[in-house]
């Protein structure tokens, strides 16, 4: 597999994932009735699943030359929190200034705010200040799982572990039926999606055979279909239907595997278009900013004009935040680790 200083196709996949979530939320707000056929495809779920597959592929790059727990944690902190805290601060200022609908934040207790700052609101009764941040708290669990995996297996047995995780999900689905208790299969499946991404990374690094990867992918799909049937068919969910869940997860798997495993696609010059590189790099900011921007503009706009204006404002603000917040934060995270004289070290395709 050819190598470059940065895998631009991964940035592009992340932008696709972010825009899928954006479209879900914007169309729900403006054309829920007219676009039911589109919403039933589950674009938001597709986007988040794709995010976790990308994360599973990307994170191992940080330990290619050896695992340093402190370095890993610092880099993840400075990648995730600075932009998140800035968006959170903006929402809080708007709330304390009595700007609806952000003014609801005034009713939160200090412990609720602390839980949001630490990204642990998912595991308490604290309401989320930023709705999409639930995926960030789940991302932290993936980081923890990855650390334990690397410390125990040292980048070996990726396909076997992926198959084991898929098997455990199928077992959990059976237990849920026996106990007549619905489990959070969507969130559990996201961790499995990240493990699949890691298996694809291992294949590209020639640590995994094509046959082993095929087994991991098949196990993932079987586990996905089984848990989706139990979670959204045998049981029900107020926001996600069975066919919506199955379609979104399956399409995300096809898109991710298809692009990752086809050199003709992921090495195409399209991914290196300058304008696309800039927009793709800001995908994390787009993901975090799109809802607050939309909620501000809905005071004056609606329908198609709201979608166009919100998308333009979100992308413009995201590009600015990427330059002023994300880049300096990433650089600081690296500098804090270079005190050990490792400045000559690894090239990473994406942070």
C-alpha positions, 0 to 999 in steps of 0.5 A: 500500500502506498504511503503519504504524509497524510491519508487525505481519504480518511479526512474525506471519510470523516467529512462524509460522516459529519455531513451525514449527521448534519443533514439528518439534524437539519432536514429533521428540523425543516422537512421532517414530513416531506423527507421521511424517506431520506430520514428512514435511511438513518443518515445520522446513524450512518455518520456516527458508525462511520466516525467510529470505524475511522477512529478504529483505523486512525488511533493505532497510528499513534502507537505504531512505533511503541505505546506510551500511555502518557503520550497517548492520553495527552494527544487525545486530550488535546485533540478532543477537549479544546474545541469541545470546551470552546463550543460548550463555553459559547453555548453557556454564554448564550444561555446565561444571556437568555438567548433561547433555546440555550437559556435552558442551561440556567436550570442546570446545577453545577454538578451537571455542568461539571459532568458535561465538561468531563464528558461523563454526562452519559453515565449520570442523569445530567442533561447534555449541553451539546447533544452530539457530545454523547458520541465523544463520551463513547469515543473515550471508552474506545480509547480506554478499550484500545489502551487495554488491548495494546498493553495486553496483546501489543497490536496482535490478534486484531481479527480474533479480538474483533470476532470475539467482540462480535460474538459477545454482542450476539450473546448479549442479544440472546441474553436481552431476549431471555431477560426481556430487557433492552440493552444499548446495542447501538452504543455497544455496536459503535465500539465493535465498529471501531474494532473493525476499523482497527482490523482494517488498519492491521490488514493495511499494515500486513499484520492480518491476512485477507481471509482473517479480515473477511472473517472479522467483517462477516462476524461484524455484519452478523453481529450488527444484524442480530443486535439491530433486530433485537434492539429495534425489532424485538424491542422498539426504540422511539427514534430508530426503526429496525429497517433504518438501523439495518440500512444505516449500519450496512451502508456504513460498513460497505462505504468504509470497507469499499473505500479502505480496501480499494487502492484505486479509490482511496489513492485517487487524486480527488482526495487531494484537492486543496479546497476539499482538504481544507474542508475535510480538516475542519470536519470535527468542528463542523460536527460540534458546531452545526446544531448550535448554529442551526438553533441560532438561525432558526429564530429568523429562517426556516425551510431550505433557507435555514439549511443553506444558511446554517450549512454555510455558516457552520462550514465557515465558522468551522474553518476558522475554529480549525485554524485558531483552536484545533491546530494550536491545540494539536500542536501543543499536545505534540510539544508536551510529548517531544520533551523526550527527544522524540521529535523525529518520530512518527508520521500520522495520517490524521489526528 
